[in-house]
Every structure is written in structure tokens, then in C-alpha cells.
Amino acid sequence: MAAISLAGLAYDGGQVVSSYMGLSDVAENAARLGGQQIIGVRDGDPHVDIDAATKAMKAYLSVRGITGVFQIRGTQVQVKVSQMISMKILGLIGISRRTVQVVRVVDVVDG
């Protein structure tokens, strides 16, 4: 039992870390893409176009088979993504899956 647990922590734990890193990159890139949809700069009221940013971020995530939750406030864009990871070895001792969730925020600044 201890050997299975140790092997599970090594293998399945590695899968969780790998998934976290991949999701982190995807969430960060989606947030950056949303942040590029800035309008109102010449009017002195820069802010992210909510519709354009949401559309761009959804399309970006969709291509990667991921869905997300977006919050846009002024020049700040937040993206939250999650993914369910199946535990191959830890599943043998009752830990069948783990949810990996990542939140990334981009704040558009002038300069």
C-alpha cells in the first residue's frame, strides 16, 4: 500500500503539476489577449472592450478544448480555468481525480 501511494504521488502528482503549468500558460495568454482589446485611449478613458475581449478569450480557449470564466473591470482582465485530472495510480487507493484551477490577471498599463 505504501509503495502504491508513493508511486501515485510521484506519477499522478507529476501529472497535476504538469497540468497546472499548462493551464497557467493558457490562462495567462488568454488574459493577455483580452487585455489587447483596449479602447478609449484617445478619449482619455482607456478600458477593455468587454465584448471583444470575451469573444477573443473564448475563441482562444476553445481551440485548446478549455472553458473559462472571465471578469473584466476597466483595464483589468481576469481569466479562471480549471481541468479535471484522472489519477491513474492513486485511483487504486480511492483518489480518483483532482481538479486543477488557475486564475491569471492582466492589468493594462500605460507606458
C-alpha positions in Angstrom: 0.0 0.0 0.0 2.8 2.4 0.9 4.6 1.6 -2.4 1.4 2.3 -4.4 0.9 5.6 -2.5 4.5 6.7 -3.2 4.3 5.7 -6.8 1.0 7.5 -7.1 2.3 10.7 -5.6 5.3 10.6 -8.0 3.3 9.8 -11.2 -0.1 11.4 -10.5 1.5 14.3 -8.7 3.7 15.0 -11.7 0.5 14.9 -13.9 -1.1 17.5 -11.6 2.0 19.8 -11.7 2.3 19.4 -15.5 -1.4 20.2 -16.0 -1.1 23.2 -13.7 1.8 24.6 -15.6 0.0 24.1 -19.0 -3.2 25.7 -17.7 -1.3 28.6 -16.2 0.2 29.4 -19.6 -3.2 29.1 -21.3 -4.9 31.3 -18.8 -2.1 33.9 -18.9 -2.2 34.0 -22.7 -6.0 34.3 -22.8 -5.8 37.2 -20.3 -3.1 39.0 -22.4 -5.3 38.5 -25.5 -8.3 40.0 -23.7 -6.1 42.9 -22.4 -5.2 43.7 -26.0 -8.8 44.7 -26.7 -8.3 48.1 -25.3 -10.5 51.1 -26.4 -10.9 54.7 -25.4 -7.2 55.6 -25.3 -7.6 58.7 -27.4 -10.6 59.8 -25.4 -8.7 59.6 -22.2 -10.8 56.7 -20.9 -8.8 53.6 -21.7 -10.7 50.4 -20.9 -11.0 46.9 -22.2 -13.9 46.3 -24.7 -15.8 43.6 -22.8 -17.5 42.0 -25.8 -14.3 41.9 -28.0 -12.2 40.6 -25.1 -14.7 37.9 -24.1 -15.0 36.8 -27.7 -11.3 36.7 -28.2 -10.6 34.8 -25.0 -13.4 32.3 -25.6 -12.1 31.6 -29.0 -8.5 31.1 -27.7 -9.6 28.7 -25.0 -12.0 26.9 -27.3 -9.2 25.9 -29.7 -7.4 24.3 -26.7 -10.6 22.5 -25.5 -10.8 24.6 -22.4 -13.6 26.8 -21.0 -13.0 29.7 -18.7 -14.7 32.3 -16.6 -13.8 35.9 -17.3 -14.0 39.1 -15.3 -13.2 42.5 -16.9 -13.1 45.7 -15.0 -11.7 48.8 -16.6 -8.2 47.9 -17.7 -8.1 44.6 -15.7 -8.8 41.2 -17.2 -9.1 38.0 -15.1 -9.3 34.5 -16.5 -10.1 31.4 -14.4 -9.7 28.0 -16.0 -10.0 24.5 -14.5 -9.4 21.0 -15.6 -10.2 17.6 -14.1 -7.2 15.3 -13.9 -7.7 11.5 -13.6 -5.5 9.8 -11.1 -4.1 6.6 -12.6 -2.2 5.1 -9.7 -3.8 7.0 -6.8 -7.2 5.8 -8.2 -6.3 2.4 -6.9 -6.5 3.7 -3.3 -9.6 5.8 -3.8 -8.3 9.1 -5.0 -9.8 9.0 -8.5 -9.4 12.6 -9.7 -8.2 16.1 -8.9 -9.3 19.5 -10.1 -6.6 21.9 -11.1 -7.7 25.5 -11.2 -5.7 28.5 -12.3 -6.5 32.3 -12.1 -4.5 34.8 -14.0 -4.9 38.6 -14.1 -3.6 41.1 -16.6 -3.8 44.9 -15.9 -3.2 47.1 -18.9 -0.9 50.0 -18.0 0.3 53.0 -20.0 4.0 53.4 -20.5 
